[in-house]
Structures are given as C-alpha cells and as structure tokens.
Amino acid sequence: MEHDGFVVRPIGRVESPLTDRKGAPRQSDESAPEAWLVFEERVRPALADLRPGDQIVLLTWLHRADRDVLAVYPRGDRTRPETGVFSTRAPDRPNPIGLHRVAVLAADGLRLRVTGLEAIDGTPLLDVKPILRGVDER
Amino acid sequence: MEHDGFVVRPIGRVESPLTDRKGAPRQSDESAPEAWLVFEERVRPALADLRPGDQIVLLTWLHRADRDVLAVYPRGDRTRPETGVFSTRAPDRPNPIGLHRVAVLAADGLRLRVTGLEAIDGTPLLDVKPILRGVDER
C-alpha cells in the first residue's frame, strides 16, 4: 500500500517546565509557561528567517498520546455523551499531532523562545509555519 | 533513539478535481475547488460528531513534497534571497504536513464535503481538529 504510513522525523524538541500531561493546560488560552524550542543542527537553514515577534504555528508529536482512542468524554465528564475525537482537541487520537499558536520571543541559533506553550518537556517538534494574515485569521 | 521517528497512518484521503501540484493554489484564500474527504472505516467513531457548518483544521500529508528542501525562493523568484522553509508555507519541507482551514458543507457517513481545499486528489489525511474561537482566532 502506497499510503500505508509515513515516517515523521522530529526536527527538535520542547524545553519546558511542564513535565507531566496533567500539568499541561488543555487549550492555549489557559496559562501555559514560556518554553524553548531546541532545533537539530540539520534543519538550521530552515529556521534562519524566524525573528522575535513572528507569529507561528507549531506542529508537535504528542508522544504520550493513546492512538487507539476515537471518542472521549468532554472534559473527562462521564455523565456527558462521548464525542468523536475529530470534534475535539484531545491529545489522544489516531495521529497525535499537536497544533500550537505561539509568538517568537527570542531567537538564539538553534533555540527559539516562545510564548505560552501547552506541551510537556521533551515533546518532539515536527514543523513550524508562519501565520498568514487573512488566511488563518479570517 | 526514542525520538528517531514516528509513523503516521492516513485516516483517509482527499477527492478533488485538482490533479497536479502546479494546479494547487499556494494559499487557501486563492480559488481552490470544493473537495470530498473520504475517511477509512476504522476511524468512523472519530468523525461521528462533525456537522455541516463546522469550521475545521485539516492536517494532510503532502506526499509529493521534497523533504530535503530547507530554503526556497519566495514565489519561485530567483532574484530574491532564499527563505528558510519554517518562515514559509512551501510544501517542500522536512515533515510535509499540510495545514488547511475549511468548513464542512455536508456529512455523509465516511465522506465530508468541504469548502475550497488546496490539496491534490489522493492527498492522505492525517487529522481533523475543530477551530477554537478565541484560541485560533485571537
């Protein structure tokens, strides 16, 4: 099968004071701490144009997720009906890719300091994309 | 190496009249055709709560991408300096994950009709997430 699977290779990882999933806020508008993104040497040219003030979308691999989960109780409330994970931001899902909107606070070689990030220490980084005004914000 | 790589498994694929990369608009505010998202039976419970009118973020695997590209000429203009791919939305990048904001027009079992999508026919689907007002739009 041509599309049986694809291998994502981390481009770096998160350095954060958050060390367990329960401590990670569920949505990025809750209080999450600033964090460092530490990139691998092999991708240095890809991040050469990132600057403080840039608004970015960060894609991560939620490596502690349970990939067999297809439906969850909203906010863990078992008195409510289960919801399909594609209608939630729950980390447990078939391909646990995290989507985080952050701003760059500082750039230092292979390290970027970013605003509040709801990802635990060691979370692998998959991609960084700029926010496009008028597309992502419309 | 614990983080040497992770395998993403497509949850479905795009059905679109777009059949080659050159025909695919680069940004989703350009004219892209409506498309069908066709999901695999195994993820049926995950999409059970998606409804017409839902605003979603679609993650795809840009399977024609060149993963060795780290910098590109903006809009292909070779008179301008190259830009690191993490500051662009170019499909060629180390982990070619596409990020698309679309609305659900119709839901029919394992098929979802969505608004303009700049992804070619056969593009593998990786994940669907709801847009969160106040988080993604702030």
Contacts between the chains, C-beta under 8 A, distances in Angstrom:
chain1	res1	chain2	res2	distance
A	3	B	10	5.0
A	3	B	13	7.0
A	3	B	63	7.3
A	3	B	124	5.0
A	4	B	9	7.2
A	5	B	7	4.5
A	5	B	8	6.5
A	5	B	9	4.9
A	5	B	10	7.7
A	6	B	7	7.1
A	6	B	8	5.2
A	6	B	10	7.9
A	6	B	61	5.4
A	6	B	63	7.5
A	6	B	124	7.4
A	7	B	5	4.5
A	7	B	6	7.1
A	7	B	7	5.7
A	7	B	8	7.8
A	8	B	5	6.5
A	8	B	6	5.2
A	8	B	7	7.8
A	8	B	8	5.8
A	8	B	95	4.8
A	8	B	97	7.6
A	9	B	4	7.2
A	9	B	5	4.9
A	9	B	94	6.8
A	9	B	95	6.8
A	10	B	3	5.0
A	10	B	5	7.7
A	10	B	6	7.9
A	11	B	94	5.5
A	11	B	95	6.9
A	13	B	3	7.0
A	27	B	132	6.4
A	27	B	135	5.5
A	28	B	135	5.5
A	29	B	134	6.0
A	29	B	135	5.0
A	29	B	138	7.2
A	43	B	70	6.4
A	43	B	86	7.7
A	43	B	94	6.0
A	44	B	70	8.0
A	45	B	70	4.1
A	45	B	71	5.0
A	45	B	84	5.7
A	46	B	70	4.3
A	46	B	71	6.8
A	46	B	84	4.6
A	46	B	85	4.8
A	46	B	86	4.7
A	46	B	93	7.0
A	46	B	94	6.9
A	47	B	84	5.5
A	47	B	86	4.8
A	47	B	87	7.9
A	48	B	71	7.2
A	48	B	84	4.2
A	49	B	83	5.2
A	49	B	84	4.4
A	49	B	86	7.6
A	49	B	87	3.9
A	50	B	84	7.1
A	50	B	86	6.0
A	50	B	87	5.9
A	54	B	87	7.4
A	56	B	86	7.8
A	57	B	99	6.5
A	59	B	59	7.9
A	59	B	95	7.4
A	59	B	97	5.8
A	59	B	99	7.7
A	61	B	6	5.4
A	63	B	3	7.4
A	63	B	6	7.5
A	70	B	43	6.4
A	70	B	44	8.0
A	70	B	45	4.1
A	70	B	46	4.3
A	71	B	45	5.0
A	71	B	46	6.8
A	71	B	48	7.2
A	83	B	49	5.2
A	84	B	45	5.7
A	84	B	46	4.7
A	84	B	47	5.5
A	84	B	48	4.2
A	84	B	49	4.4
A	84	B	50	7.0
A	85	B	46	4.8
A	86	B	43	7.8
A	86	B	46	4.7
A	86	B	47	4.9
A	86	B	49	7.6
A	86	B	50	6.0
A	86	B	56	7.8
A	86	B	127	7.5
A	86	B	128	3.9
A	86	B	129	7.2
A	86	B	130	7.9
A	87	B	47	7.9
A	87	B	49	3.9
A	87	B	50	5.9
A	87	B	54	7.4
A	87	B	130	5.6
A	88	B	129	8.0
A	88	B	130	6.9
A	89	B	129	5.9
A	89	B	130	6.9
A	89	B	132	6.7
A	93	B	46	7.0
A	93	B	127	6.5
A	94	B	9	6.8
A	94	B	11	5.5
A	94	B	43	6.1
A	94	B	46	6.9
A	94	B	127	7.4
A	95	B	8	4.8
A	95	B	9	6.8
A	95	B	11	6.8
A	95	B	59	7.4
A	95	B	126	4.6
A	95	B	127	5.0
A	97	B	8	7.7
A	97	B	59	5.8
A	97	B	97	6.9
A	97	B	126	6.4
A	97	B	127	5.4
A	99	B	57	6.5
A	99	B	59	7.6
A	99	B	99	7.6
A	99	B	129	6.2
A	101	B	135	7.2
A	101	B	136	6.5
A	124	B	3	5.0
A	124	B	6	7.4
A	126	B	95	4.6
A	126	B	97	6.4
A	127	B	86	7.5
A	127	B	93	6.5
A	127	B	94	7.4
A	127	B	95	5.0
A	127	B	97	5.5
A	128	B	86	3.9
A	129	B	86	7.2
A	129	B	88	7.9
A	129	B	89	5.8
A	129	B	99	6.2
A	130	B	86	7.9
A	130	B	87	5.6
A	130	B	88	6.9
A	130	B	89	6.9
A	132	B	27	6.4
A	132	B	89	6.7
A	134	B	29	5.9
A	135	B	27	5.5
A	135	B	28	5.5
A	135	B	29	5.0
A	135	B	101	7.1
A	136	B	101	6.5
A	136	B	136	7.5
A	137	B	137	6.3
A	138	B	29	7.2
